C-alpha cells in the first residue's frame, strides 16, 4: 500500500514538473533591437501563397507563425503560446475549438515541427487555410485567412526533389524602414523548443552584425519563426542558423546570410 502511495506521488510530481515547465516564462530576454509586432494579433500564415494564386503542382508550400508564438512538436509538451501547424483543405475553421482536429486529407497535421509541405493536388479550385493546434490537436485561435487558389496543371516533377535541407530568410528588400520583419524558414528540417530536447530538431539563431561594432546573436529557443527588429540606422549583415536542440551550438545545416541597409 505504501509503495503504491509513493508511486502515485512520483507520478503526480512528474506531471507537476511537466506542467510547470510548459507554463514558465521564456528563459531568454529580448535584445533591445527586437521590436514589438505592429499587429497585436497572432496568426499562422502562408509565406509563398496568397488568395487568387494560380499554381502548378507539385508545389512546395511554406508557412510561418507570428505574434511571438513558437513551434512545439507533439513528442513533448510545449510552453504556452506554442503548437504545430495544420493545413485545412476546403474546410472552414472548426465550430468547436475544444474538439481535437481529425486526421484525414482535409486536415493535414505537421506534428514534428515542419514549416512546409508539398502540395500534390489535382487541377481545380481549392480553399486553403493554416491553423495552429496544441499537443492534443486542440485548435488555438491562431490561424490564417483563407486562400482560394487554382491548380492549373499537375506536372511530372518528383515531389521529393522540391524540399531540400536548408534555412532561408524573407525580408521586404535590401533597404528597410524600422521596424521591419525577418521571417525564418527551415526546409526539410523540424523546429522545436530547445527545452523539449527532441532529437533531429532545432531552433533559430539570428546574428545581426553592424558594419562597425560587435555582432548581436539572438536565440529563438521557444520555436519562434520570425522577429521584428528596430536597430539604429546603418548597414548590417544578417546570418540565420538552425541550431541542434540536443547538441548546443551545432548547426543542423548551412547558414543563410544577407545584407540590408536600415533607414
SERO-4910 file (N, C-alpha, C, O; in steps of 0.05 Angstrom, whole numbers):
BEGIN
 pado doro    nc1    nc2    nc3   cac1   cac2   cac3    cc1    cc2    cc3    oc1    oc2    oc3
  Unk    A     17    -24      0      0      0      0     17     25      0     13     44    -15
  Unk    A     38     25     19     56     48     20     71     51     -6     76     74    -15
  Unk    A     79     29    -19     93     31    -45     75     43    -66     85     59    -82
  Unk    A     49     36    -66     31     47    -86     28     77    -81     27     93   -100
  Unk    A     27     86    -56     24    114    -50     49    129    -59     47    151    -70
  Unk    A     73    117    -54     98    130    -63     99    133    -94    107    153   -104
  Unk    A     90    111   -108     89    112   -137     71    133   -148     77    147   -167
  Unk    A     47    136   -135     28    157   -143     40    185   -138     35    203   -154
  Unk    A     54    188   -116     66    214   -111     87    221   -131     89    244   -140
  Unk    A    103    201   -140    123    205   -161    110    214   -187    119    233   -200
  Unk    A     88    200   -194     73    207   -218     63    236   -217     64    251   -236
  Unk    A     51    242   -194     40    269   -190     61    290   -192     57    311   -204
  Unk    A     85    284   -180    107    303   -181    117    307   -209    123    329   -218
  Unk    A    119    285   -225    128    287   -252    108    303   -269    117    320   -285
  Unk    A     82    299   -265     62    314   -280     64    344   -273     61    361   -290
  Unk    A     68    349   -247     70    377   -239     94    391   -251     92    414   -260
  Unk    A    117    377   -253    141    388   -265    136    394   -294    144    414   -305
  Unk    A    123    374   -308    117    378   -337     99    402   -341    104    418   -359
  Unk    A     78    404   -324     60    427   -327     74    453   -321     70    473   -334
  Unk    A     92    453   -300    106    477   -293    124    486   -315    126    510   -322
  Unk    A    138    466   -327    156    474   -350    140    486   -372    149    505   -385
  Unk    A    117    475   -378    101    484   -401     91    513   -396     85    527   -415
  Unk    A     88    521   -371     75    547   -365     96    568   -357     89    592   -356
  Unk    A    121    561   -351    140    580   -342    148    599   -364    147    592   -388
  Unk    A    156    624   -358    163    643   -378    188    634   -394    203    617   -385
  Unk    A    192    646   -416    215    641   -433    240    648   -417    241    668   -404
  Unk    A    262    630   -419    286    636   -405    303    657   -418    323    666   -406
  Unk    A    296    667   -441    312    687   -455    300    714   -452    276    718   -447
  Unk    A    317    734   -455    309    762   -454    312    774   -481    333    771   -494
  Unk    A    292    789   -490    294    801   -517    316    822   -517    320    838   -498
  Unk    A    331    823   -539    351    844   -543    337    871   -548    315    871   -560
  Unk    A    349    893   -540    336    919   -545    330    925   -574    312    941   -580
  Unk    A    344    912   -593    337    916   -621    312    902   -630    301    908   -651
  Unk    A    302    883   -614    277    869   -621    254    888   -614    253    900   -593
  Unk    A    235    889   -633    213    907   -631    187    891   -629    185    868   -637
  Unk    A    167    904   -617    140    892   -616    128    891   -644    132    910   -660
  Unk    A    113    870   -650    100    868   -676     79    890   -678     65    896   -659
  Unk    A     77    902   -702     57    924   -706     28    914   -701     11    930   -692
  Unk    A     23    889   -707     -4    878   -703     -4    862   -677     14    845   -673
  Unk    A    -24    866   -661    -26    853   -635    -35    824   -637    -30    808   -619
  Unk    A    -48    817   -659    -59    790   -662    -37    771   -673    -19    780   -687
  Unk    A    -40    746   -666    -22    725   -676    -36    711   -699    -60    708   -699
  Unk    A    -20    701   -718    -32    685   -739    -12    665   -750     12    669   -749
  Unk    A    -23    643   -760     -8    625   -777    -13    634   -806    -35    643   -812
  Unk    A      8    633   -823      4    645   -849     21    630   -870     40    616   -864
  Unk    A     13    634   -895     29    624   -918     50    645   -925     44    669   -925
  Unk    A     74    636   -930     95    655   -937     99    657   -968    111    676   -977
  Unk    A     89    638   -983     92    638  -1012     67    632  -1027     68    620  -1049
  Unk    A     44    639  -1015     18    634  -1029     -2    655  -1019     -2    661   -995
  Unk    A    -18    665  -1037    -38    684  -1029    -64    679  -1044    -65    664  -1064
  Unk    A    -85    691  -1034   -111    688  -1046   -111    695  -1076   -101    716  -1083
  Unk    A   -122    678  -1092   -124    683  -1121   -101    672  -1137   -101    674  -1162
  Unk    A    -81    660  -1124    -58    650  -1139    -65    626  -1157    -83    611  -1150
  Unk    A    -51    624  -1179    -54    601  -1197    -27    587  -1197     -6    599  -1203
  Unk    A    -27    561  -1190     -2    547  -1187     -4    520  -1203    -25    511  -1210
  Unk    A     20    508  -1207     21    481  -1216     31    464  -1193     46    473  -1176
  Unk    A     22    439  -1192     31    420  -1172     49    399  -1185     45    394  -1209
  Unk    A     67    387  -1170     73    391  -1142     83    419  -1136     97    431  -1152
  Unk    A     76    429  -1113     83    457  -1105     92    456  -1076     78    446  -1058
  Unk    A    115    468  -1071    126    470  -1044    113    493  -1029    120    516  -1034
  Unk    A     95    487  -1011     81    507   -996     95    512   -969    101    494   -954
  Unk    A    100    538   -963    115    546   -939     97    562   -921     80    577   -930
  Unk    A    101    559   -894     84    573   -875     99    583   -851    120    572   -844
  Unk    A     89    604   -838    102    616   -816     82    622   -793     59    614   -794
  Unk    A     92    636   -772     77    639   -748     85    666   -735    109    671   -732
  Unk    A     65    682   -727     71    709   -717     62    712   -688     53    693   -675
  Unk    A     66    736   -678     56    743   -651     71    731   -628     60    729   -606
  Unk    A     97    723   -632    112    711   -611    106    682   -606    118    670   -588
  Unk    A     89    670   -622     83    641   -619    106    625   -631    120    634   -649
  Unk    A    109    600   -621    131    583   -630    121    555   -636    100    547   -627
  Unk    A    137    540   -651    131    513   -658    140    494   -636    162    497   -625
  Unk    A    123    475   -629    129    455   -609    118    428   -619     94    424   -619
  Unk    A    135    410   -628    126    383   -637    110    369   -615    113    375   -591
  Unk    A     94    350   -623     76    337   -604     90    315   -588     78    304   -570
  Unk    A    116    310   -593    130    289   -578    134    297   -549    137    279   -532
  Unk    A    134    323   -543    137    333   -515    118    356   -511    111    369   -531
  Unk    A    110    362   -486     93    385   -482    108    411   -490    132    412   -488
  Unk    A     93    431   -499    104    457   -505     95    477   -484     76    473   -469
  Unk    A    109    500   -484    101    521   -466     75    534   -476     65    527   -498
  Unk    A     65    553   -461     43    570   -471     52    584   -496     76    588   -500
  Unk    A     33    591   -513     39    604   -539     56    586   -557     75    596   -569
  Unk    A     49    561   -559     63    543   -577     43    523   -588     21    519   -577
  Unk    A     51    510   -610     34    490   -623     47    480   -648     71    485   -654
  Unk    A     32    465   -664     41    456   -690     21    463   -712     -3    465   -706
  Unk    A     31    465   -736     14    474   -758     -5    452   -768      0    428   -765
  Unk    A    -27    461   -780    -46    444   -794    -54    458   -820    -59    482   -819
  Unk    A    -56    443   -841    -67    454   -866    -95    444   -870    -99    420   -871
  Unk    A   -114    462   -873   -142    455   -878   -147    459   -908   -143    480   -919
  Unk    A   -157    438   -920   -162    438   -949   -192    437   -953   -205    417   -946
  Unk    A   -204    458   -964   -233    460   -969   -249    456   -943   -270    444   -943
  Unk    A   -238    466   -921   -252    464   -895   -252    492   -882   -231    506   -882
  Unk    A   -274    499   -870   -276    523   -853   -262    518   -826   -256    495   -820
  Unk    A   -258    539   -811   -249    535   -784   -269    518   -768   -293    520   -773
  Unk    A   -259    502   -749   -278    486   -734   -298    503   -718   -291    525   -709
  Unk    A   -321    492   -715   -342    507   -699   -336    504   -669   -343    522   -654
  Unk    A   -323    483   -661   -317    478   -633   -287    475   -629   -275    456   -637
  Unk    A   -274    496   -617   -245    496   -613   -237    478   -589   -214    477   -582
  Unk    A   -256    465   -577   -250    447   -554   -250    418   -563   -248    400   -547
  Unk    A   -253    413   -589   -251    386   -600   -226    384   -617   -218    402   -631
  Unk    A   -213    360   -614   -188    355   -629   -194    354   -659   -215    345   -668
  Unk    A   -174    363   -674   -177    362   -703   -174    334   -713   -158    318   -703
  Unk    A   -190    326   -733   -188    299   -744   -163    295   -761   -150    314   -768
  Unk    A   -157    270   -767   -135    263   -785   -147    253   -811   -157    231   -812
  Unk    A   -145    269   -832   -154    260   -859   -142    278   -880   -126    296   -873
  Unk    A   -149    275   -905   -137    290   -927   -144    320   -926   -132    336   -940
  Unk    A   -164    327   -910   -172    355   -908   -162    369   -883   -164    393   -881
  Unk    A   -150    354   -865   -137    365   -842   -109    352   -840   -106    330   -829
  Unk    A    -89    366   -851    -62    355   -853    -46    365   -830    -42    389   -827
  Unk    A    -35    347   -813    -21    354   -789      9    355   -794     20    339   -809
  Unk    A     22    373   -780     52    376   -781     63    375   -753     74    395   -743
  Unk    A     59    352   -740     65    349   -712     95    346   -705    102    345   -681
  Unk    A    112    346   -725    141    345   -720    154    372   -719    178    374   -713
  Unk    A    139    393   -724    150    420   -725    158    429   -752    176    445   -756
  Unk    A    145    418   -773    151    425   -801    141    453   -807    122    463   -796
  Unk    A    155    465   -827    147    492   -837    140    492   -866    137    513   -878
  Unk    A    136    468   -878    129    467   -906    117    439   -913    120    420   -897
  Unk    A    105    438   -936     94    413   -946     93    415   -977     92    437   -988
  Unk    A     93    393   -990     90    392  -1019     61    386  -1026     51    365  -1020
  Unk    A     48    405  -1040     20    401  -1049     21    384  -1074     37    388  -1092
  Unk    A      4    364  -1075      1    347  -1099    -28    346  -1109    -37    326  -1119
  Unk    A    -42    368  -1105    -70    369  -1112    -74    367  -1142    -57    376  -1158
  Unk    A    -96    355  -1150   -103    353  -1178   -113    381  -1188   -121    397  -1171
  Unk    A   -114    386  -1214   -124    411  -1224   -152    417  -1214   -169    399  -1212
  Unk    A   -157    442  -1207   -182    450  -1196   -179    474  -1178   -157    485  -1175
  Unk    A   -201    482  -1165   -201    505  -1146   -202    495  -1118   -218    477  -1112
  Unk    A   -186    506  -1100   -185    497  -1072   -183    521  -1054   -173    543  -1061
  Unk    A   -194    518  -1030   -190    538  -1009   -173    526   -987   -179    505   -976
  Unk    A   -151    540   -981   -131    530   -961   -130    550   -938   -134    574   -941
  Unk    A   -124    538   -915   -122    555   -891   -103    541   -871   -103    516   -869
  Unk    A    -86    557   -857    -69    546   -836    -82    550   -809    -96    570   -804
  Unk    A    -78    531   -791    -89    531   -764    -69    519   -745    -59    497   -750
  Unk    A    -64    532   -723    -45    522   -703    -61    507   -681    -83    515   -674
  Unk    A    -50    485   -671    -63    469   -650    -42    459   -631    -18    459   -637
  Unk    A    -51    451   -607    -32    442   -586    -25    413   -588    -32    400   -608
  Unk    A    -12    403   -568     -2    375   -568    -24    355   -571    -20    333   -582
  Unk    A    -48    362   -562    -71    344   -564    -89    350   -588   -111    340   -590
  Unk    A    -78    367   -606    -92    374   -631   -116    391   -627   -135    392   -643
  Unk    A   -117    405   -604   -139    424   -598   -131    451   -610   -109    461   -604
  Unk    A   -148    463   -626   -140    487   -640   -136    511   -622   -150    514   -602
  Unk    A   -116    527   -629   -112    553   -617   -127    573   -635   -134    567   -657
  Unk    A   -132    597   -624   -143    618   -641   -121    632   -656   -118    657   -655
  Unk    A   -105    617   -670    -83    626   -686    -85    613   -713    -81    589   -716
  Unk    A    -93    628   -733    -99    616   -759    -95    637   -781    -91    661   -776
  Unk    A    -96    628   -806    -93    646   -829   -120    653   -841   -141    641   -835
  Unk    A   -120    674   -857   -143    679   -874   -144    657   -896   -124    646   -903
  Unk    A   -168    651   -906   -170    631   -927   -157    641   -953   -160    664   -960
  Unk    A   -144    623   -967   -133    630   -994   -146    611  -1014   -142    587  -1013
  Unk    A   -161    622  -1032   -173    606  -1054   -155    607  -1078   -149    628  -1089
  Unk    A   -145    584  -1086   -125    582  -1107   -135    564  -1129   -155    549  -1126
  Unk    A   -122    565  -1152   -129    547  -1175   -104    532  -1182    -83    543  -1187
  Unk    A   -106    506  -1182    -85    488  -1193    -90    485  -1222   -110    472  -1230
  Unk    A    -73    496  -1239    -77    495  -1268    -67    470  -1281    -77    462  -1302
  Unk    A    -48    456  -1268    -36    433  -1280    -21    417  -1259     -9    428  -1241
  Unk    A    -21    391  -1262     -4    373  -1246     17    362  -1264     11    347  -1282
  Unk    A     42    370  -1259     64    362  -1277     79    337  -1267     71    325  -1247
  Unk    A    100    330  -1280    114    305  -1275    137    308  -1255    152    290  -1251
  Unk    A    140    332  -1242    161    336  -1223    159    317  -1199    137    312  -1189
  Unk    A    181    305  -1191    182    287  -1168    179    304  -1143    196    321  -1138
  Unk    A    157    301  -1127    154    317  -1103    177    316  -1084    183    335  -1070
  Unk    A    192    294  -1083    214    290  -1065    237    309  -1071    254    314  -1053
  Unk    A    238    319  -1095    260    337  -1103    256    366  -1095    274    382  -1097
  Unk    A    232    373  -1086    225    401  -1081    234    411  -1054    239    435  -1050
  Unk    A    236    394  -1034    244    402  -1007    273    394  -1002    279    370  -1000
  Unk    A    290    414  -1001    319    410   -998    328    422   -971    321    444   -965
  Unk    A    343    406   -956    350    415   -929    365    442   -929    384    446   -944
  Unk    A    355    461   -913    368    487   -912    351    507   -897    328    501   -889
  Unk    A    361    531   -892    347    552   -879    348    577   -897    366    580   -914
  Unk    A    328    594   -894    327    619   -910    312    640   -895    299    635   -875
  Unk    A    316    665   -904    302    688   -892    285    702   -913    291    701   -937
  Unk    A    263    714   -904    247    731   -921    246    759   -909    238    762   -886
  Unk    A    253    779   -926    252    807   -918    238    822   -940    235    812   -962
  Unk    A    230    847   -934    216    863   -954    235    874   -976    226    885   -996
  Unk    A    261    873   -971    280    883   -991    307    890   -978    310    886   -954
  Unk    A    326    899   -993    352    906   -982    353    932   -967    372    937   -952
  Unk    A    333    949   -971    331    975   -957    306    974   -940    284    970   -951
  Unk    A    308    978   -914    286    973   -896    281    997   -877    300   1010   -869
  Unk    A    256   1002   -871    249   1022   -851    241   1008   -825    230    986   -826
  Unk    A    248   1020   -803    242   1008   -777    213   1013   -768    201   1034   -774
  Unk    A    201    993   -754    212    966   -750    207    949   -775    189    954   -791
  Unk    A    223    928   -779    220    910   -802    219    881   -792    230    875   -771
  Unk    A    207    865   -808    204    836   -800    224    819   -815    229    823   -839
  Unk    A    235    800   -801    252    779   -813    238    753   -808    234    744   -786
  Unk    A    230    740   -830    216    714   -828    237    692   -832    253    693   -850
  Unk    A    236    672   -815    254    649   -817    240    626   -830    216    623   -828
  Unk    A    256    609   -844    245    585   -856    265    562   -855    289    566   -859
  Unk    A    255    539   -849    271    514   -849    258    494   -868    235    487   -866
  Unk    A    274    485   -887    265    465   -907    276    438   -900    300    435   -894
  Unk    A    259    418   -900    267    390   -894    280    388   -867    297    371   -862
  Unk    A    272    405   -848    282    405   -821    259    413   -802    240    426   -811
  Unk    A    261    404   -777    239    409   -758    247    428   -737    270    428   -727
  Unk    A    228    446   -729    234    467   -709    219    459   -683    197    449   -683
  Unk    A    233    465   -660    221    458   -634    233    477   -613    252    491   -618
  Unk    A    220    476   -589    231    489   -566    258    475   -559    259    450   -560
  Unk    A    278    490   -552    303    478   -544    299    460   -519    311    438   -518
  Unk    A    283    469   -500    279    454   -475    264    428   -479    265    411   -462
  Unk    A    251    424   -502    238    398   -507    258    376   -512    253    353   -507
  Unk    A    282    384   -521    304    365   -526    295    341   -543    300    318   -536
  Unk    A    283    347   -565    275    327   -584    297    323   -605    305    342   -618
  Unk    A    306    299   -609    327    294   -629    318    303   -657    295    301   -664
  Unk    A    338    312   -672    334    320   -700    314    344   -702    300    346   -722
  Unk    A    315    361   -682    300    387   -684    320    409   -677    341    404   -665
  Unk    A    313    433   -685    330    456   -679    313    481   -672    289    481   -675
  Unk    A    328    501   -665    315    528   -660    332    548   -675    356    544   -681
  Unk    A    320    571   -682    334    591   -699    351    609   -682    345    616   -659
  Unk    A    374    617   -694    391    638   -683    396    658   -706    405    650   -727
  Unk    A    389    683   -701    395    705   -720    417    722   -708    414    733   -686
  Unk    A    439    725   -724    460    743   -715    460    768   -733    462    766   -757
  Unk    A    457    791   -720    456    817   -733    482    831   -729    489    837   -706
  Unk    A    497    836   -751    524    847   -748    525    875   -761    521    877   -786
  Unk    A    529    896   -746    531    923   -757    558    925   -773    576    910   -768
  Unk    A    558    945   -791    583    949   -806    606    955   -788    629    947   -793
  Unk    A    601    970   -766    622    975   -746    610    969   -719    591    982   -709
  Unk    A    621    949   -706    611    941   -680    609    911   -677    614    896   -697
  Unk    A    603    902   -654    602    873   -648    577    860   -658    555    872   -657
  Unk    A    579    835   -667    555    820   -676    536    816   -652    544    814   -629
  Unk    A    510    816   -659    489    812   -638    474    787   -644    457    786   -663
  Unk    A    479    765   -630    464    740   -634    438    740   -619    437    749   -596
  Unk    A    417    730   -631    391    728   -619    381    700   -622    378    690   -644
  Unk    A    377    686   -600    368    658   -600    338    657   -595    327    669   -577
  Unk    A    325    641   -612    295    638   -611    289    609   -601    280    592   -616
  Unk    A    295    605   -575    293    578   -564    265    568   -559    261    545   -552
  Unk    A    245    586   -563    217    578   -560    204    570   -586    179    569   -588
  Unk    A    220    565   -606    209    555   -632    198    577   -649    183    571   -668
  Unk    A    204    603   -644    193    625   -659    205    624   -688    228    616   -692
  Unk    A    189    634   -707    198    633   -735    198    660   -748    198    662   -773
  Unk    A    198    681   -732    201    708   -743    208    727   -720    205    721   -697
  Unk    A    219    751   -728    224    772   -708    221    799   -722    226    802   -746
  Unk    A    213    819   -706    212    847   -715    236    860   -702    242    857   -679
  Unk    A    250    876   -719    275    889   -710    273    919   -714    260    929   -732
  Unk    A    287    934   -696    289    963   -699    317    972   -689    319    986   -669
  Unk    A    338    964   -704    365    972   -696    370   1001   -706    354   1012   -721
  Unk    A    392   1013   -697    398   1040   -707    402   1040   -737    409   1019   -749
  Unk    A    398   1063   -749    402   1065   -778    431   1057   -785    450   1063   -770
  Unk    A    434   1044   -808    461   1035   -816    459   1010   -833    438   1000   -840
  Unk    A    483   1000   -839    485    975   -856    491    952   -837    506    954   -818
  Unk    A    478    929   -844    481    905   -828    483    880   -845    473    880   -868
  Unk    A    496    860   -835    494    833   -846    478    816   -827    481    817   -803
  Unk    A    462    798   -839    445    780   -823    453    752   -829    457    744   -852
  Unk    A    455    736   -808    461    707   -811    441    691   -796    438    695   -772
  Unk    A    427    673   -809    407    656   -797    417    627   -796    427    616   -815
  Unk    A    416    615   -772    424    587   -768    401    572   -754    384    584   -741
  Unk    A    400    546   -758    383    528   -743    401    511   -726    416    494   -737
  Unk    A    400    515   -700    418    501   -681    405    477   -669    381    477   -662
  Unk    A    421    456   -667    411    430   -656    402    433   -627    415    446   -611
  Unk    A    378    422   -621    367    424   -594    379    404   -575    374    405   -551
  Unk    A    395    385   -585    409    366   -568    438    373   -564    448    371   -542
  Unk    A    452    381   -585    480    388   -584    482    418   -585    480    430   -607
  Unk    A    486    432   -563    486    461   -562    506    473   -582    530    466   -583
  Unk    A    496    493   -597    514    507   -615    519    494   -642    532    505   -659
  Unk    A    510    469   -646    515    455   -671    494    462   -692    471    457   -688
  Unk    A    503    473   -715    484    479   -736    474    453   -750    489    434   -753
  Unk    A    448    452   -756    437    429   -770    441    431   -800    436    411   -814
  Unk    A    448    454   -810    452    458   -839    468    484   -843    474    497   -823
  Unk    A    475    490   -867    490    515   -872    473    539   -865    448    539   -868
  Unk    A    486    560   -857    472    585   -850    463    600   -875    475    596   -897
  Unk    A    443    617   -872    434    635   -894    443    663   -886    441    671   -863
  Unk    A    453    678   -905    463    705   -900    452    725   -920    445    718   -943
  Unk    A    450    750   -912    442    771   -929    451    798   -917    459    799   -894
  Unk    A    450    819   -933    458    846   -924    435    865   -928    420    863   -947
  Unk    A    431    883   -909    410    903   -910    420    930   -902    440    933   -888
  Unk    A    405    951   -910    410    978   -900    385    987   -886    363    986   -898
  Unk    A    388    997   -862    365   1005   -846    364   1035   -846    384   1049   -840
  Unk    A    341   1046   -852    338   1076   -852    321   1085   -829    316   1109   -826
***
